[in-house]
Amino acid sequence: MLIGGVSIILILGLVNFLLLLFQLASGLRWIKVKFGVHRKTGIALFIVAVIHGALATLAYL
């Protein structure tokens, strides 16, 4: 599963990492965002992590 020659699993992993960094920075108040933004990115982080994990598991069976 490739997009432009790059694995979808790798792309989702990078997105996952960026969302995690944003959650950490906003949770520790390094950057100030509204609580709604923090909550929505947390939900997005969960969804991307589940898809990333499921695809990685299925790819290596």
C-alpha positions in Angstrom: 0.0 0.0 0.0 1.8 3.0 -1.3 1.0 6.6 -2.0 3.6 8.2 -4.3 6.1 5.5 -3.5 5.7 6.0 0.3 4.0 3.5 2.6 0.6 4.5 4.0 1.7 3.0 7.3 4.7 5.4 7.4 2.6 8.4 6.5 0.0 7.6 9.2 2.9 7.1 11.7 4.2 10.5 11.0 0.8 12.1 11.2 0.3 10.2 14.5 3.6 11.6 15.8 2.7 15.2 14.9 -0.7 14.9 16.5 1.0 13.5 19.6 3.4 16.4 19.8 0.5 18.9 19.4 -1.4 17.2 22.1 1.6 17.3 24.4 2.3 21.0 23.7 -1.3 22.1 24.1 -1.8 20.0 27.2 1.3 21.4 28.9 0.2 24.9 27.8 3.4 25.5 25.7 1.0 26.6 23.0 -2.4 28.0 23.9 -5.4 26.6 22.0 -9.1 26.3 22.9 -10.1 23.2 24.7 -12.4 22.2 21.8 -9.4 22.1 19.5 -7.4 20.0 22.0 -10.3 17.6 22.3 -10.9 17.3 18.5 -7.2 16.6 17.8 -7.2 14.0 20.6 -10.1 12.2 18.9 -8.2 12.5 15.6 -5.1 11.1 17.2 -7.0 8.1 18.5 -8.6 7.4 15.1 -5.3 7.7 13.2 -3.5 5.5 15.8 -6.2 2.8 15.4 -6.0 2.9 11.6 -2.1 2.9 11.7 -2.0 0.0 14.1 -4.6 -2.0 12.2 -2.9 -1.5 8.9 0.5 -2.4 10.3 -0.8 -5.5 11.9 -2.5 -6.6 8.7 0.5 -5.8 6.6 2.8 -8.1 8.6 0.5 -11.1 9.0 
